[in-house]
Amino acid sequence: MLAPGPDTAVILKNSLIGGRRGGVSTSAGIAVGNLVQGTAAALGVGAVITRSQLVFDVVRIVGAVYLCWLGIQAFRSARRGGSALGVDTPDGDAAVGVHGHGFRWWRQGFLSNVTNPKIMALYLSVLPQFLHDGHASTQTALLLAYTVVVLGLAWQLIVVAMVNRARRWLRRRRVRTALEAITGTALVGFGIGLATESA
C-alpha cells in the first residue's frame, strides 16, 4: 500500500490541480475501484479474469493507455507552465471550474485503479494466504479485501493531507510545473510498464 504506483501518481497530480478536494475525490474513486476489485477477487470472479489471457490483456492495455493519457495531460499542463493547475483558495482547494469538478477527479482515480489488472492479481496472490482451513468463507475473504480498501484509503488521505500542508511551497509556478512533469513521466512510465508486462 505504501509503495508508490499509478494510484499515487494520480492522487499527486489531482491534489496539485484541485487541492484537497481534488485529492480526496481521487482517493474516493480509487477506493471504489479497490472495492470492485477486492469484491471480485473474494467472490472468485478475479480468478476468471486473471486466468483468461485475452481478458487480462484487454484490461491491461486499456489501463496502460489510460495511464499514458493522464501522463500526457500532465505534460501538457507542465508545458503551459502549470497554467491549468488552478488557483488555490485559502483552504487549499482549487477555484471552482478550473479543471473540472469532483466527479472528474473521482473518475480518474476509479479508472486508474479498476483498469489495472495487477491489483486484481495482487488480491488473488495475497488473500489466499490468510484463508486457512475452517476460515475460508466468502465472508472472511470479503472482510480481508475490504480491510485492504480501508487501509489504502487511509494512506491516500494522509498523502493528500501532506500535499495540502505543503501547498504554499507547491503553489510556486516552477515547483508545480516540475511536479506536473514528474507525475506525467511517472504515469507514462507506469503505463508503458503495464503494457509491456506479461500476465
Secondary structure as a PSIPRED ss2 file (coil, helix, strand):
# PSIPRED VFORMAT (PSIPRED V4.0)

   1 M C   1.000  0.000  0.000
   2 L C   1.000  0.000  0.000
   3 A C   1.000  0.000  0.000
   4 P C   1.000  0.000  0.000
   5 G C   1.000  0.000  0.000
   6 P H   0.000  1.000  0.000
   7 D H   0.000  1.000  0.000
   8 T H   0.000  1.000  0.000
   9 A H   0.000  1.000  0.000
  10 V H   0.000  1.000  0.000
  11 I H   0.000  1.000  0.000
  12 L H   0.000  1.000  0.000
  13 K H   0.000  1.000  0.000
  14 N H   0.000  1.000  0.000
  15 S H   0.000  1.000  0.000
  16 L H   0.000  1.000  0.000
  17 I H   0.000  1.000  0.000
  18 G H   0.000  1.000  0.000
  19 G H   0.000  1.000  0.000
  20 R H   0.000  1.000  0.000
  21 R H   0.000  1.000  0.000
  22 G H   0.000  1.000  0.000
  23 G H   0.000  1.000  0.000
  24 V H   0.000  1.000  0.000
  25 S H   0.000  1.000  0.000
  26 T H   0.000  1.000  0.000
  27 S H   0.000  1.000  0.000
  28 A H   0.000  1.000  0.000
  29 G H   0.000  1.000  0.000
  30 I H   0.000  1.000  0.000
  31 A H   0.000  1.000  0.000
  32 V H   0.000  1.000  0.000
  33 G H   0.000  1.000  0.000
  34 N H   0.000  1.000  0.000
  35 L H   0.000  1.000  0.000
  36 V H   0.000  1.000  0.000
  37 Q H   0.000  1.000  0.000
  38 G H   0.000  1.000  0.000
  39 T H   0.000  1.000  0.000
  40 A H   0.000  1.000  0.000
  41 A H   0.000  1.000  0.000
  42 A H   0.000  1.000  0.000
  43 L H   0.000  1.000  0.000
  44 G C   1.000  0.000  0.000
  45 V H   0.000  1.000  0.000
  46 G H   0.000  1.000  0.000
  47 A H   0.000  1.000  0.000
  48 V H   0.000  1.000  0.000
  49 I H   0.000  1.000  0.000
  50 T H   0.000  1.000  0.000
  51 R H   0.000  1.000  0.000
  52 S C   1.000  0.000  0.000
  53 Q H   0.000  1.000  0.000
  54 L H   0.000  1.000  0.000
  55 V H   0.000  1.000  0.000
  56 F H   0.000  1.000  0.000
  57 D H   0.000  1.000  0.000
  58 V H   0.000  1.000  0.000
  59 V H   0.000  1.000  0.000
  60 R H   0.000  1.000  0.000
  61 I H   0.000  1.000  0.000
  62 V H   0.000  1.000  0.000
  63 G H   0.000  1.000  0.000
  64 A H   0.000  1.000  0.000
  65 V H   0.000  1.000  0.000
  66 Y H   0.000  1.000  0.000
  67 L H   0.000  1.000  0.000
  68 C H   0.000  1.000  0.000
  69 W H   0.000  1.000  0.000
  70 L H   0.000  1.000  0.000
  71 G H   0.000  1.000  0.000
  72 I H   0.000  1.000  0.000
  73 Q H   0.000  1.000  0.000
  74 A H   0.000  1.000  0.000
  75 F H   0.000  1.000  0.000
  76 R H   0.000  1.000  0.000
  77 S H   0.000  1.000  0.000
  78 A H   0.000  1.000  0.000
  79 R H   0.000  1.000  0.000
  80 R C   1.000  0.000  0.000
  81 G C   1.000  0.000  0.000
  82 G C   1.000  0.000  0.000
  83 S H   0.000  1.000  0.000
  84 A H   0.000  1.000  0.000
  85 L H   0.000  1.000  0.000
  86 G C   1.000  0.000  0.000
  87 V C   1.000  0.000  0.000
  88 D E   0.000  0.000  1.000
  89 T C   1.000  0.000  0.000
  90 P C   1.000  0.000  0.000
  91 D C   1.000  0.000  0.000
  92 G C   1.000  0.000  0.000
  93 D E   0.000  0.000  1.000
  94 A E   0.000  0.000  1.000
  95 A C   1.000  0.000  0.000
  96 V C   1.000  0.000  0.000
  97 G C   1.000  0.000  0.000
  98 V C   1.000  0.000  0.000
  99 H C   1.000  0.000  0.000
 100 G C   1.000  0.000  0.000
 101 H C   1.000  0.000  0.000
 102 G H   0.000  1.000  0.000
 103 F H   0.000  1.000  0.000
 104 R H   0.000  1.000  0.000
 105 W H   0.000  1.000  0.000
 106 W H   0.000  1.000  0.000
 107 R H   0.000  1.000  0.000
 108 Q H   0.000  1.000  0.000
 109 G H   0.000  1.000  0.000
 110 F H   0.000  1.000  0.000
 111 L H   0.000  1.000  0.000
 112 S H   0.000  1.000  0.000
 113 N H   0.000  1.000  0.000
 114 V H   0.000  1.000  0.000
 115 T C   1.000  0.000  0.000
 116 N C   1.000  0.000  0.000
 117 P H   0.000  1.000  0.000
 118 K H   0.000  1.000  0.000
 119 I H   0.000  1.000  0.000
 120 M H   0.000  1.000  0.000
 121 A H   0.000  1.000  0.000
 122 L H   0.000  1.000  0.000
 123 Y H   0.000  1.000  0.000
 124 L H   0.000  1.000  0.000
 125 S H   0.000  1.000  0.000
 126 V H   0.000  1.000  0.000
 127 L H   0.000  1.000  0.000
 128 P H   0.000  1.000  0.000
 129 Q H   0.000  1.000  0.000
 130 F H   0.000  1.000  0.000
 131 L C   1.000  0.000  0.000
 132 H C   1.000  0.000  0.000
 133 D C   1.000  0.000  0.000
 134 G C   1.000  0.000  0.000
 135 H C   1.000  0.000  0.000
 136 A C   1.000  0.000  0.000
 137 S C   1.000  0.000  0.000
 138 T H   0.000  1.000  0.000
 139 Q H   0.000  1.000  0.000
 140 T H   0.000  1.000  0.000
 141 A H   0.000  1.000  0.000
 142 L H   0.000  1.000  0.000
 143 L H   0.000  1.000  0.000
 144 L H   0.000  1.000  0.000
 145 A H   0.000  1.000  0.000
 146 Y H   0.000  1.000  0.000
 147 T H   0.000  1.000  0.000
 148 V H   0.000  1.000  0.000
 149 V H   0.000  1.000  0.000
 150 V H   0.000  1.000  0.000
 151 L H   0.000  1.000  0.000
 152 G H   0.000  1.000  0.000
 153 L H   0.000  1.000  0.000
 154 A H   0.000  1.000  0.000
 155 W H   0.000  1.000  0.000
 156 Q H   0.000  1.000  0.000
 157 L H   0.000  1.000  0.000
 158 I H   0.000  1.000  0.000
 159 V H   0.000  1.000  0.000
 160 V H   0.000  1.000  0.000
 161 A H   0.000  1.000  0.000
 162 M H   0.000  1.000  0.000
 163 V H   0.000  1.000  0.000
 164 N H   0.000  1.000  0.000
 165 R H   0.000  1.000  0.000
 166 A C   1.000  0.000  0.000
 167 R H   0.000  1.000  0.000
 168 R H   0.000  1.000  0.000
 169 W H   0.000  1.000  0.000
 170 L H   0.000  1.000  0.000
 171 R C   1.000  0.000  0.000
 172 R C   1.000  0.000  0.000
 173 R H   0.000  1.000  0.000
 174 R H   0.000  1.000  0.000
 175 V H   0.000  1.000  0.000
 176 R H   0.000  1.000  0.000
 177 T H   0.000  1.000  0.000
 178 A H   0.000  1.000  0.000
 179 L H   0.000  1.000  0.000
 180 E H   0.000  1.000  0.000
 181 A H   0.000  1.000  0.000
 182 I H   0.000  1.000  0.000
 183 T H   0.000  1.000  0.000
 184 G H   0.000  1.000  0.000
 185 T H   0.000  1.000  0.000
 186 A H   0.000  1.000  0.000
 187 L H   0.000  1.000  0.000
 188 V H   0.000  1.000  0.000
 189 G H   0.000  1.000  0.000
 190 F H   0.000  1.000  0.000
 191 G H   0.000  1.000  0.000
 192 I H   0.000  1.000  0.000
 193 G H   0.000  1.000  0.000
 194 L H   0.000  1.000  0.000
 195 A H   0.000  1.000  0.000
 196 T H   0.000  1.000  0.000
 197 E C   1.000  0.000  0.000
 198 S C   1.000  0.000  0.000
 199 A C   1.000  0.000  0.000
